[in-house]
Amino acid sequence: MSDTVTAPTVPDIDIDIGLEFVVMGDEEREHPFRVIIHNDDVTPMDFVIKVLMNFFDLPFRKAIIVMYKAHRSGQALVTVLPYHKAHDKVYNAQSAARQFGYPLSFTLEPEDAI
């Protein structure tokens, strides 16, 4: 009996899922990014308002306006921040929503995007 072990061969399969990773440099991370909130049919409006106030520091009236715009249009601009601040706020807001079982979501777009 031999002491050598051969690893099973894995077939070479080319699967393209359309995923692209983009690495940003320090300068690009400091450019302003738009935080966009997306409407869903599950997250209660009062919860959205609280998230906008607590995580994005929006005043009550502005939070209501943003929430209603997202509700009517499907999405709305929340704020514009440097990438790292925007990313942290979005992560914290979405994490809080998940803790309560809500699918509330945000995306980031470069400010100079059309």
N, C-alpha and C positions, 0 to 999 in steps of 0.2 A: 504494500500500500504506500502511496506517495504522500509526502507532506505538503505538496504544493496545491494551492487552491486557485482555480481560474474563475474570474468574475464572469457573470453571464453577459452576453453581448446585448446591447441595446440598439434597436434599429434606428437608423438616422432618418428622422421624420422632420420635414420642414413645415412648420405650422405658422402661418402669418395671422396674428390677431390684431394687427393694426395699431399696436402700442408703440409709442415713441417716447423715449426719455430725453428730456432737455436739461442740460446742466447750465445753470446761470452763474455768471461771474459776480463778484462783489458789487461792481458798478451797476449791473443790471438789477440786482436785488434792491438797490436804493431808489430806482425809478418808481414813480407812483403807480399803484395798481388799484383798479376799481373793484370793490367788493359788491357782488351782485347776489341778491336773495332771490330764490326761486319758489314759486307758489306750489303748494301740494294740497291735496284734499283731506289731509288728516290732521295736521298741526293746527291747534286752536289759535284763533286770532290773538287772544289775550296772551298766550304763551309767546307768540312771535313778537309782540310789542315788548314784553319783558326781556326777551333775548336782545332785541335791538337796543334797549335802554341799558341793560346791564353789561353786555359784552362790547357794544360799539359806541357807548356813551351818547346815544341820541336822546335829545329831550323828548318828553312824552308826546307832544304834538307832532314832531318830526317822525317819531316811530310809528304813529298812527298813519301818517301820510304815506310813508314807505310801505307799510304793511298793506294798505288798501291799493296802492299802485301795483304791488306784486300780485295781489288777489285778482285785480281786474286785467292786468296785462300779462301775467305769467312770470314776470320778473321785475326787479326794481333796483336802482342804484342805492346802496346803503351808505358808502363813504369811499374816499380815496385815501390810501395810505402807502407808505413804503412797503415793499413786498413782505419783509419779515414781520412787521407789525400786522399787516393784513392777514397773513397766513396764520399767525398765532391766534388772532381774534376769531377767525373762521374755524380753526381747529377746536378752540374752547367752546364756541357757540354750538357747533355740530355735536361735540361730545356731550354737552348738557342736554341737547335735544334727544340724543340716543338714550341717555340715562332715563328719560321719561317716556321712551318708546315712540318718539316722533321722527319722521323722515326729513325734517327741515334741512334744506341744503343751500349752500352758497358756492359761488365760483369766483375766481380771480381773473381779471383781464388787465393787460397792460393799459395804462391810461392813454397811450398814443395809438392804441388799436382803433381801427375804424368800425 
